[in-house]
Amino acid sequence: MDLIIYGIVNSITLILMSIGFALAYGVSRVPNFAHGALFILAGYLTWVFRYRVDLPYWLSIILALIIVGLVGIALYQFILIRVRGMPISEIIASFGVGLAILEFLRWSGLRGTAHMLPPFISGTVRIFDVPLDYQRIIVIFGGIGILLFLWAFTTFTKTGLSLKAIAQNERAGLVLGIDADRAATVAVSLGAVFAGVAAVILLPLGNIVVEMGYEVLVFAIAVSVCGGLGSWKGAVLASFLIGFAQTITVSFVAPHYHFVMALFIIIIVLIFKPSGLFGRQKELEERV
């Protein structure tokens, strides 16, 4: 039971880390390599508002998410829109912005283990005789909540439907009068907010450190590539595949191999299905 329960927690953790990256790419077709930096930025801003400005915890979270969302808008409108359609330039530009954010935070004092967010609820409960703290239960419900919100947003709202249309067929969406750049701006901004939500839910389980930004980026890329770039349901399935594989690896091999396992699964998936589990790109044999 501990493998099942902690496998679910780890899988939903990966969903929280990656869903914003998958959303931004699915709509804009621009890989936002600043995703991990936005994750850390949201956590650090929450910490600053809570302990330096002495605001209530809930207000600190809201302000941090608003700022990160605005950073996402600025990132697309001033940088990514100028290199859209040039894959190498997209990666270099977004990663450069992310690197600048992370190293600026390091320079401003984000070092060591002095920065921590408090858990929403302290304490532990036993589920099927497996101890599980309340913060990890919040992780589970937070991940499910984000998926339900994304489904409702893209199903019942005009803006969400426009994002879905651009993600499915951009040219057809343009013919119908949908502004692709506006949709991409909304997607990148919403992806940044999702990264922020993941930060404020996950970071109470550890410390706010710059290195975590790079790790989040790698996991987001791993999940998106494994599930199929541009596929949101593929990202969810890949999160469970990688999450349970990592949990089994930690339990039966060694904890430090959990990172290697994510990369190993990518290699295996790309060998047998180069476009990912739900990818819509052409298969390797169709391209040769």
Contacts in CASP RR format, 6 or more apart in sequence:
PFRMAT RR
TARGET T0000
AUTHOR 0000-0000-0000
METHOD contacts of the structure
MODEL  1
MDLIIYGIVNSITLILMSIGFALAYGVSRVPNFAHGALFILAGYLTWVFR
YRVDLPYWLSIILALIIVGLVGIALYQFILIRVRGMPISEIIASFGVGLA
ILEFLRWSGLRGTAHMLPPFISGTVRIFDVPLDYQRIIVIFGGIGILLFL
WAFTTFTKTGLSLKAIAQNERAGLVLGIDADRAATVAVSLGAVFAGVAAV
ILLPLGNIVVEMGYEVLVFAIAVSVCGGLGSWKGAVLASFLIGFAQTITV
SFVAPHYHFVMALFIIIIVLIFKPSGLFGRQKELEERV
1 127 0 8 1.000
1 128 0 8 1.000
1 129 0 8 1.000
1 130 0 8 1.000
2 130 0 8 1.000
2 251 0 8 1.000
3 244 0 8 1.000
3 247 0 8 1.000
3 248 0 8 1.000
3 251 0 8 1.000
5 127 0 8 1.000
5 128 0 8 1.000
5 130 0 8 1.000
5 132 0 8 1.000
6 130 0 8 1.000
6 247 0 8 1.000
7 243 0 8 1.000
7 244 0 8 1.000
7 246 0 8 1.000
7 247 0 8 1.000
8 140 0 8 1.000
9 132 0 8 1.000
9 136 0 8 1.000
9 139 0 8 1.000
9 140 0 8 1.000
10 243 0 8 1.000
10 244 0 8 1.000
10 246 0 8 1.000
10 247 0 8 1.000
11 239 0 8 1.000
11 240 0 8 1.000
11 242 0 8 1.000
11 243 0 8 1.000
11 244 0 8 1.000
12 139 0 8 1.000
12 140 0 8 1.000
12 142 0 8 1.000
12 143 0 8 1.000
12 144 0 8 1.000
12 239 0 8 1.000
13 139 0 8 1.000
13 202 0 8 1.000
13 243 0 8 1.000
14 219 0 8 1.000
14 223 0 8 1.000
14 239 0 8 1.000
14 242 0 8 1.000
14 243 0 8 1.000
15 143 0 8 1.000
15 146 0 8 1.000
15 147 0 8 1.000
15 223 0 8 1.000
15 235 0 8 1.000
15 236 0 8 1.000
15 239 0 8 1.000
16 139 0 8 1.000
16 142 0 8 1.000
16 143 0 8 1.000
16 146 0 8 1.000
16 194 0 8 1.000
16 197 0 8 1.000
16 198 0 8 1.000
16 201 0 8 1.000
16 202 0 8 1.000
17 39 0 8 1.000
17 195 0 8 1.000
17 198 0 8 1.000
17 202 0 8 1.000
17 216 0 8 1.000
17 219 0 8 1.000
17 220 0 8 1.000
17 223 0 8 1.000
18 219 0 8 1.000
18 220 0 8 1.000
18 222 0 8 1.000
18 223 0 8 1.000
18 224 0 8 1.000
18 235 0 8 1.000
18 239 0 8 1.000
19 146 0 8 1.000
19 147 0 8 1.000
19 150 0 8 1.000
19 191 0 8 1.000
19 194 0 8 1.000
19 198 0 8 1.000
19 232 0 8 1.000
19 235 0 8 1.000
19 236 0 8 1.000
20 35 0 8 1.000
20 190 0 8 1.000
20 191 0 8 1.000
20 192 0 8 1.000
20 194 0 8 1.000
20 195 0 8 1.000
20 220 0 8 1.000
21 31 0 8 1.000
21 32 0 8 1.000
21 35 0 8 1.000
21 191 0 8 1.000
21 195 0 8 1.000
21 217 0 8 1.000
21 220 0 8 1.000
21 221 0 8 1.000
21 223 0 8 1.000
21 224 0 8 1.000
22 220 0 8 1.000
22 223 0 8 1.000
22 224 0 8 1.000
22 229 0 8 1.000
22 230 0 8 1.000
22 231 0 8 1.000
22 232 0 8 1.000
22 234 0 8 1.000
22 235 0 8 1.000
23 150 0 8 1.000
23 187 0 8 1.000
23 190 0 8 1.000
23 191 0 8 1.000
23 194 0 8 1.000
23 232 0 8 1.000
24 30 0 8 1.000
24 31 0 8 1.000
24 32 0 8 1.000
24 35 0 8 1.000
24 187 0 8 1.000
24 188 0 8 1.000
24 190 0 8 1.000
24 191 0 8 1.000
24 192 0 8 1.000
25 31 0 8 1.000
25 32 0 8 1.000
25 224 0 8 1.000
25 229 0 8 1.000
25 230 0 8 1.000
26 167 0 8 1.000
26 187 0 8 1.000
26 229 0 8 1.000
26 230 0 8 1.000
26 231 0 8 1.000
26 232 0 8 1.000
27 163 0 8 1.000
27 166 0 8 1.000
27 167 0 8 1.000
27 183 0 8 1.000
27 184 0 8 1.000
27 186 0 8 1.000
27 187 0 8 1.000
28 76 0 8 1.000
28 80 0 8 1.000
28 84 0 8 1.000
28 183 0 8 1.000
28 184 0 8 1.000
28 187 0 8 1.000
28 188 0 8 1.000
29 84 0 8 1.000
29 85 0 8 1.000
29 170 0 8 1.000
30 76 0 8 1.000
30 80 0 8 1.000
30 84 0 8 1.000
30 85 0 8 1.000
30 90 0 8 1.000
30 94 0 8 1.000
30 184 0 8 1.000
30 188 0 8 1.000
31 90 0 8 1.000
31 91 0 8 1.000
31 94 0 8 1.000
31 221 0 8 1.000
31 229 0 8 1.000
32 75 0 8 1.000
32 80 0 8 1.000
32 94 0 8 1.000
32 188 0 8 1.000
32 191 0 8 1.000
32 192 0 8 1.000
33 91 0 8 1.000
33 94 0 8 1.000
33 95 0 8 1.000
33 96 0 8 1.000
33 98 0 8 1.000
33 217 0 8 1.000
34 75 0 8 1.000
34 94 0 8 1.000
34 95 0 8 1.000
34 96 0 8 1.000
34 97 0 8 1.000
34 98 0 8 1.000
34 101 0 8 1.000
35 191 0 8 1.000
35 192 0 8 1.000
35 195 0 8 1.000
35 216 0 8 1.000
35 217 0 8 1.000
35 220 0 8 1.000
36 98 0 8 1.000
36 102 0 8 1.000
36 195 0 8 1.000
36 213 0 8 1.000
36 214 0 8 1.000
36 216 0 8 1.000
36 217 0 8 1.000
36 220 0 8 1.000
37 97 0 8 1.000
37 98 0 8 1.000
37 99 0 8 1.000
37 101 0 8 1.000
37 102 0 8 1.000
37 213 0 8 1.000
37 217 0 8 1.000
38 68 0 8 1.000
38 71 0 8 1.000
38 72 0 8 1.000
38 98 0 8 1.000
38 101 0 8 1.000
38 192 0 8 1.000
38 195 0 8 1.000
38 196 0 8 1.000
39 195 0 8 1.000
39 196 0 8 1.000
39 198 0 8 1.000
39 199 0 8 1.000
39 212 0 8 1.000
39 213 0 8 1.000
39 216 0 8 1.000
40 101 0 8 1.000
40 102 0 8 1.000
40 105 0 8 1.000
40 110 0 8 1.000
40 199 0 8 1.000
40 208 0 8 1.000
40 209 0 8 1.000
40 210 0 8 1.000
40 212 0 8 1.000
40 213 0 8 1.000
40 216 0 8 1.000
41 67 0 8 1.000
41 68 0 8 1.000
41 71 0 8 1.000
41 101 0 8 1.000
41 105 0 8 1.000
42 64 0 8 1.000
42 65 0 8 1.000
42 67 0 8 1.000
42 68 0 8 1.000
42 195 0 8 1.000
42 196 0 8 1.000
42 197 0 8 1.000
42 199 0 8 1.000
42 200 0 8 1.000
43 64 0 8 1.000
43 117 0 8 1.000
43 196 0 8 1.000
43 199 0 8 1.000
43 200 0 8 1.000
43 203 0 8 1.000
43 208 0 8 1.000
44 105 0 8 1.000
44 110 0 8 1.000
44 115 0 8 1.000
44 208 0 8 1.000
45 60 0 8 1.000
45 63 0 8 1.000
45 64 0 8 1.000
45 67 0 8 1.000
45 68 0 8 1.000
46 60 0 8 1.000
46 61 0 8 1.000
46 64 0 8 1.000
46 117 0 8 1.000
46 199 0 8 1.000
46 200 0 8 1.000
46 203 0 8 1.000
47 60 0 8 1.000
47 115 0 8 1.000
47 116 0 8 1.000
47 117 0 8 1.000
47 208 0 8 1.000
48 60 0 8 1.000
49 55 0 8 1.000
49 59 0 8 1.000
49 60 0 8 1.000
49 63 0 8 1.000
49 64 0 8 1.000
50 56 0 8 1.000
50 57 0 8 1.000
50 60 0 8 1.000
50 117 0 8 1.000
53 60 0 8 1.000
55 63 0 8 1.000
57 118 0 8 1.000
61 200 0 8 1.000
64 196 0 8 1.000
64 200 0 8 1.000
65 193 0 8 1.000
65 196 0 8 1.000
65 197 0 8 1.000
65 200 0 8 1.000
68 192 0 8 1.000
68 193 0 8 1.000
68 195 0 8 1.000
68 196 0 8 1.000
69 189 0 8 1.000
69 190 0 8 1.000
69 192 0 8 1.000
69 193 0 8 1.000
70 189 0 8 1.000
71 192 0 8 1.000
72 188 0 8 1.000
72 189 0 8 1.000
72 191 0 8 1.000
72 192 0 8 1.000
73 185 0 8 1.000
73 188 0 8 1.000
73 189 0 8 1.000
75 94 0 8 1.000
75 97 0 8 1.000
75 188 0 8 1.000
75 192 0 8 1.000
76 184 0 8 1.000
76 185 0 8 1.000
76 188 0 8 1.000
76 189 0 8 1.000
77 185 0 8 1.000
79 93 0 8 1.000
79 94 0 8 1.000
79 97 0 8 1.000
80 90 0 8 1.000
80 93 0 8 1.000
80 94 0 8 1.000
80 184 0 8 1.000
80 188 0 8 1.000
81 181 0 8 1.000
81 184 0 8 1.000
81 185 0 8 1.000
83 89 0 8 1.000
83 90 0 8 1.000
83 93 0 8 1.000
84 90 0 8 1.000
84 184 0 8 1.000
102 210 0 8 1.000
102 213 0 8 1.000
102 214 0 8 1.000
103 210 0 8 1.000
105 210 0 8 1.000
106 210 0 8 1.000
110 208 0 8 1.000
110 209 0 8 1.000
110 210 0 8 1.000
111 210 0 8 1.000
112 207 0 8 1.000
112 209 0 8 1.000
113 207 0 8 1.000
113 209 0 8 1.000
115 207 0 8 1.000
115 208 0 8 1.000
115 209 0 8 1.000
116 203 0 8 1.000
116 204 0 8 1.000
116 206 0 8 1.000
116 207 0 8 1.000
116 208 0 8 1.000
117 200 0 8 1.000
117 203 0 8 1.000
117 204 0 8 1.000
117 208 0 8 1.000
118 204 0 8 1.000
119 133 0 8 1.000
119 134 0 8 1.000
119 135 0 8 1.000
119 204 0 8 1.000
119 205 0 8 1.000
120 134 0 8 1.000
120 135 0 8 1.000
120 138 0 8 1.000
120 204 0 8 1.000
121 134 0 8 1.000
121 135 0 8 1.000
121 138 0 8 1.000
122 134 0 8 1.000
123 133 0 8 1.000
123 134 0 8 1.000
124 131 0 8 1.000
124 132 0 8 1.000
124 133 0 8 1.000
124 134 0 8 1.000
125 131 0 8 1.000
125 132 0 8 1.000
125 133 0 8 1.000
125 134 0 8 1.000
125 137 0 8 1.000
126 132 0 8 1.000
135 204 0 8 1.000
135 205 0 8 1.000
136 205 0 8 1.000
138 201 0 8 1.000
139 201 0 8 1.000
139 202 0 8 1.000
139 205 0 8 1.000
142 197 0 8 1.000
142 201 0 8 1.000
143 201 0 8 1.000
146 194 0 8 1.000
146 197 0 8 1.000
147 236 0 8 1.000
150 232 0 8 1.000
153 159 0 8 1.000
153 160 0 8 1.000
154 160 0 8 1.000
154 161 0 8 1.000
154 163 0 8 1.000
154 164 0 8 1.000
155 161 0 8 1.000
159 186 0 8 1.000
160 186 0 8 1.000
162 173 0 8 1.000
162 178 0 8 1.000
162 183 0 8 1.000
163 183 0 8 1.000
163 186 0 8 1.000
163 187 0 8 1.000
165 172 0 8 1.000
165 173 0 8 1.000
165 176 0 8 1.000
165 178 0 8 1.000
166 173 0 8 1.000
166 178 0 8 1.000
166 180 0 8 1.000
166 183 0 8 1.000
166 184 0 8 1.000
167 230 0 8 1.000
170 180 0 8 1.000
173 180 0 8 1.000
174 180 0 8 1.000
195 216 0 8 1.000
198 216 0 8 1.000
203 212 0 8 1.000
215 259 0 8 1.000
218 259 0 8 1.000
218 262 0 8 1.000
219 242 0 8 1.000
219 262 0 8 1.000
222 238 0 8 1.000
222 242 0 8 1.000
222 262 0 8 1.000
222 263 0 8 1.000
222 265 0 8 1.000
222 266 0 8 1.000
223 235 0 8 1.000
223 238 0 8 1.000
223 239 0 8 1.000
223 242 0 8 1.000
224 230 0 8 1.000
224 235 0 8 1.000
224 238 0 8 1.000
225 266 0 8 1.000
225 269 0 8 1.000
225 270 0 8 1.000
225 276 0 8 1.000
226 238 0 8 1.000
226 241 0 8 1.000
226 242 0 8 1.000
226 265 0 8 1.000
226 266 0 8 1.000
226 269 0 8 1.000
226 276 0 8 1.000
226 277 0 8 1.000
227 234 0 8 1.000
227 235 0 8 1.000
227 237 0 8 1.000
227 238 0 8 1.000
227 269 0 8 1.000
227 276 0 8 1.000
227 277 0 8 1.000
227 278 0 8 1.000
227 279 0 8 1.000
228 234 0 8 1.000
228 235 0 8 1.000
228 238 0 8 1.000
228 275 0 8 1.000
228 276 0 8 1.000
228 277 0 8 1.000
228 278 0 8 1.000
228 279 0 8 1.000
228 280 0 8 1.000
228 281 0 8 1.000
229 275 0 8 1.000
229 276 0 8 1.000
229 279 0 8 1.000
229 281 0 8 1.000
230 279 0 8 1.000
230 280 0 8 1.000
231 276 0 8 1.000
231 277 0 8 1.000
231 278 0 8 1.000
231 279 0 8 1.000
231 280 0 8 1.000
233 278 0 8 1.000
234 276 0 8 1.000
234 277 0 8 1.000
234 278 0 8 1.000
234 279 0 8 1.000
237 277 0 8 1.000
237 278 0 8 1.000
238 269 0 8 1.000
238 277 0 8 1.000
241 265 0 8 1.000
241 277 0 8 1.000
242 261 0 8 1.000
242 262 0 8 1.000
242 265 0 8 1.000
245 261 0 8 1.000
245 262 0 8 1.000
245 265 0 8 1.000
246 258 0 8 1.000
246 261 0 8 1.000
246 262 0 8 1.000
249 257 0 8 1.000
249 258 0 8 1.000
249 261 0 8 1.000
250 257 0 8 1.000
250 258 0 8 1.000
269 276 0 8 1.000
269 277 0 8 1.000
270 276 0 8 1.000
273 283 0 8 1.000
274 281 0 8 1.000
274 283 0 8 1.000
274 284 0 8 1.000
275 281 0 8 1.000
275 282 0 8 1.000
275 283 0 8 1.000
END
